[in-house]
């Protein structure tokens, strides 16, 4: 179990007894056991559901291969309910970059407020 031998397990239990204390250790162990049991039930249910669905898919494929049933014509994906469109979704493209236009260079000369003169060197 996780590569832990008996001496290591006893050491962990002794440390838990010292850190947690003898009054709360049974409650914590009980809660941990319930949590592990619930986790085990959930994983078993997931395994059962997975096996059931894979068996259903295998049976469906076998019956289609034998010609006993026809595959649905509209549904390409067995995981959809058929309400979505059968057209493939198109990716949203990025907007095109603006085309650079030639800008004319203009000589801008500073203007002085009325009544003032500017001198350029």
DAQUI-V36499 format. One record per pair of residues at least 4 apart in sequence whose C-alpha atoms are under 7 Angstrom apart, sorted by the first residue. I is the first residue (numbers start at 1). J is the second residue. If there is no record, write none. Layout:
I;J / I;J
This chain:
4;8 / 4;9 / 5;9 / 6;10 / 7;11 / 8;12 / 9;13 / 10;14 / 11;15 / 12;16 / 13;17 / 14;18 / 15;19 / 16;20 / 17;21 / 17;22 / 17;25 / 20;24 / 20;25 / 21;25 / 24;28 / 25;29 / 26;30 / 27;31 / 28;32 / 29;33 / 30;34 / 31;35 / 32;36 / 33;37 / 34;38 / 35;39 / 36;40 / 37;41 / 38;42 / 39;43 / 40;44 / 41;45 / 42;46 / 43;47 / 44;48 / 45;49 / 46;50 / 47;51 / 48;52 / 49;53 / 50;54 / 51;55 / 52;56 / 53;57 / 54;58 / 55;59 / 56;60 / 57;61 / 58;62 / 59;63 / 60;64 / 61;65 / 62;66 / 63;67 / 63;68 / 63;69 / 64;68 / 64;69 / 64;70 / 64;71 / 75;82 / 112;116 / 112;117 / 112;118
